[in-house]
Amino acid sequence: MISISEAQLLAWVSPVLWPFLRALALFTAMPVLGARNVPARVRIGLAFFIALASQASLPPMPAVALDSHLAFVLVVQQLVIGLSLGFAVRVLFAAVELAGELVGLQMGLNFAGFFDPLSASQGTATARFFGTMISWLFVVINGHLLVIAALVDSFKAFPVAPEPFAFVRRALPHQWAAEIFATGLWIALPLVAMLLFINLVLGLISRVAPQINVFAVGFPITLGVGLVGMLLTLPLMQQPFLMAMDRVLAGFR
């Protein structure tokens, strides 16, 4: 008769359980894969597959009794690190959407707001367009693979240990908010400068020729220039996004 002890069962389950929890927390908070239209079963399957496939690259996992206080602390640690990694990637997407908000403000399109069912928030057309473009770029440049690699490396930088908040003291996630404004302004600066110049020209025209209705002429001009500027600056979005992603993911390696 085959008998399996509790120690043997923990030795089999522990190497997969802790990476699975961290990966599942990542896919819950991560953009694209963490969207509402992605079924929960897909995220659970991907988390289990990554936890199983990365066993050769992971350090040894501690075998802890699942009904102990230490197991609860380890679960909290995996959730904190996984959610923080997903939140770090979401910060980059928020930075690009902030750039879209700034561009839409200068183009006069902030009145074209609508409710986004995926993020359950109010957004503008330009912010949604920038968010869709960066989602495609994220997949095309294999950004999801970079995040998964950072997840695997995080087990070496932050091993499974009974210190759930040691990661917070080292990575300082509260400083990631600066990435939203820095990256967003970096992306939006060329278009904002271009539209500011157009507004200055329209202001001079209104002073030189007061009979021209600047409000009737200015909106189609700023809208047209803004659309052309968005078309010309879209290829330049990749470099600041990649640099910001490298800076954020470096805290997990």
C-alpha positions in Angstrom: 0.0 0.0 0.0 1.3 3.4 -1.0 1.4 6.0 1.8 2.3 9.7 1.4 3.3 11.7 4.5 2.5 15.3 5.1 6.2 16.3 4.7 6.3 14.6 1.2 3.1 16.4 0.1 4.4 19.8 1.2 7.7 19.1 -0.6 5.7 18.5 -3.8 3.3 21.4 -3.4 5.5 24.2 -2.0 7.7 24.7 -5.1 4.6 25.4 -7.2 2.3 27.0 -4.7 4.3 30.2 -3.8 5.2 31.1 -7.5 1.6 30.4 -8.4 0.2 32.8 -5.9 2.7 35.5 -6.9 1.9 35.0 -10.6 -1.8 35.0 -10.0 -1.6 38.3 -8.1 0.4 39.7 -11.0 -2.1 38.8 -13.6 -4.9 40.2 -11.4 -3.4 43.7 -11.4 -1.5 43.7 -14.7 -2.9 45.6 -17.7 -4.0 43.7 -20.8 -4.0 40.3 -19.1 -5.7 41.7 -16.1 -8.6 43.3 -18.0 -12.2 42.5 -17.1 -12.8 40.8 -20.4 -10.1 38.2 -19.7 -11.7 35.2 -17.9 -10.5 34.3 -14.5 -9.9 30.7 -15.6 -7.4 32.0 -18.2 -5.4 34.0 -15.6 -5.4 31.0 -13.2 -4.2 28.7 -16.0 -1.5 31.0 -17.1 -0.3 31.5 -13.5 -0.1 27.8 -12.9 1.7 27.2 -16.2 4.3 29.9 -15.4 4.8 28.6 -11.9 5.4 25.1 -13.3 7.5 26.1 -16.3 9.9 28.3 -14.2 10.8 25.7 -11.7 14.3 25.3 -13.2 15.1 29.0 -12.6 13.6 29.4 -9.1 15.5 29.0 -5.9 14.4 26.3 -3.4 11.1 27.1 -1.7 10.5 26.5 2.0 8.2 23.7 2.9 5.8 25.3 5.4 2.7 23.7 6.9 -0.4 25.3 5.2 -2.3 25.6 8.5 0.4 27.6 10.3 0.8 31.3 11.0 3.9 31.4 8.8 2.0 30.1 5.8 -0.4 33.1 6.1 2.5 35.5 6.2 4.0 33.9 3.1 0.7 34.2 1.3 0.6 37.9 2.2 4.2 38.4 0.9 3.4 36.8 -2.5 0.2 38.9 -2.9 2.1 42.1 -2.0 4.9 41.5 -4.5 2.7 40.2 -7.3 0.2 43.1 -7.0 3.0 45.6 -6.8 4.6 44.3 -10.0 1.2 44.5 -11.8 0.6 47.9 -10.4 4.1 49.0 -11.6 3.1 48.1 -15.2 -0.3 49.8 -14.8 1.5 53.0 -13.7 3.2 53.1 -17.1 -0.1 52.7 -18.9 -1.5 55.5 -16.7 1.4 57.7 -17.8 0.6 57.2 -21.4 -3.1 57.9 -20.8 -2.1 61.1 -18.9 -0.2 62.1 -22.1 -3.4 61.5 -24.0 -5.4 63.7 -21.5 -2.9 66.5 -21.9 -3.0 66.3 -25.7 -6.8 66.2 -25.7 -6.9 69.2 -23.4 -4.8 71.2 -25.9 -6.8 70.0 -28.9 -10.1 70.9 -27.2 -11.3 67.3 -27.1 -11.9 67.0 -23.4 -15.6 67.5 -23.9 -15.6 64.2 -25.9 -15.5 62.1 -22.7 -17.1 58.7 -22.4 -17.4 55.9 -19.9 -14.8 53.1 -20.3 -16.3 49.8 -19.2 -12.9 48.0 -19.0 -11.4 50.4 -16.5 -14.8 51.6 -15.1 -13.7 55.2 -15.3 -14.4 58.3 -17.4 -11.9 59.0 -20.2 -11.4 61.1 -23.2 -11.0 60.0 -26.8 -7.3 60.8 -27.0 -6.5 59.1 -23.7 -8.4 56.0 -24.9 -6.6 56.1 -28.2 -3.2 56.4 -26.5 -4.1 53.5 -24.1 -5.1 51.2 -27.0 -1.9 52.0 -28.9 0.3 51.3 -25.9 -1.5 48.1 -25.2 -0.7 46.9 -28.8 2.9 48.1 -28.4 3.1 46.3 -25.1 2.2 43.0 -26.8 4.3 43.6 -29.9 7.5 44.4 -28.1 6.9 41.3 -25.8 6.4 43.5 -22.8 4.4 40.7 -21.1 7.5 38.4 -21.4 9.6 41.1 -19.8 7.2 41.3 -16.9 7.2 37.5 -16.5 11.0 37.5 -16.5 10.9 40.2 -13.8 8.5 38.0 -11.9 10.9 35.0 -12.0 13.8 37.3 -11.0 11.8 38.7 -8.1 12.2 35.3 -6.3 15.9 35.9 -6.2 15.7 39.5 -5.2 12.8 38.9 -2.7 12.8 35.2 -1.8 9.9 33.5 0.0 10.5 34.5 3.6 8.5 35.6 6.6 8.9 39.3 5.8 6.0 40.4 3.7 6.8 44.1 3.8 10.6 43.9 3.2 9.9 44.4 -0.5 8.1 47.7 0.2 11.1 49.1 2.2 13.5 48.2 -0.6 11.5 48.9 -3.8 9.7 52.1 -2.5 6.6 51.7 -4.7 5.2 55.1 -3.5 7.9 56.8 -5.7 6.4 55.2 -8.9 3.8 58.0 -9.0 6.6 60.3 -10.3 6.8 58.0 -13.3 3.3 58.9 -14.3 4.0 62.6 -14.6 7.6 62.3 -15.9 6.7 59.8 -18.7 3.4 61.4 -19.5 4.9 64.8 -19.9 7.8 63.4 -21.9 5.4 61.7 -24.4 3.0 64.7 -24.6 5.6 67.5 -24.7 6.1 67.6 -28.5 2.3 67.8 -29.2 1.7 70.2 -26.4 4.5 72.5 -27.7 3.1 72.3 -31.2 -0.5 73.1 -30.2 0.7 75.9 -27.9 2.5 77.5 -30.9 -0.8 77.2 -32.9 -2.7 78.9 -30.1 -0.1 81.7 -30.1 -0.5 82.2 -33.8 -4.3 82.2 -33.5 -4.0 84.8 -30.8 -1.8 87.0 -33.0 -4.3 86.6 -35.8 -7.2 87.7 -33.6 -5.2 90.9 -32.7 -4.3 91.7 -36.3 -7.6 90.8 -37.9 -10.3 91.2 -35.2 -13.1 90.5 -37.8 -12.0 86.9 -38.0 -14.0 84.6 -35.7 -11.0 82.8 -34.0 -13.3 80.5 -32.0 -14.9 79.2 -35.2 -11.6 78.9 -37.1 -9.3 77.9 -34.3 -11.0 74.6 -33.3 -10.7 72.9 -36.7 -7.1 74.1 -37.0 -6.1 72.9 -33.6 -7.9 69.6 -34.1 -6.3 69.0 -37.5 -2.9 69.9 -36.3 -3.3 67.7 -33.3 -4.4 64.7 -35.3 -1.5 65.2 -37.7 0.9 65.6 -34.8 -0.4 62.4 -33.2 0.2 60.5 -36.4 3.8 61.8 -36.6 4.7 61.3 -32.9 3.2 57.8 -32.5 6.4 56.1 -33.6 8.3 58.1 -30.9 6.2 56.6 -28.1 8.2 53.3 -27.9 11.5 54.7 -26.6 10.2 56.5 -23.5 7.8 53.6 -22.7 10.6 51.1 -22.8 13.0 53.3 -20.7 10.3 53.8 -18.1 9.5 50.1 -18.0 13.2 49.2 -17.5 13.4 51.7 -14.6 10.3 50.3 -12.9 11.1 46.6 -13.4 14.7 47.1 -12.2 13.3 47.2 -8.7 12.3 43.6 -8.9 15.7 42.2 -10.1 
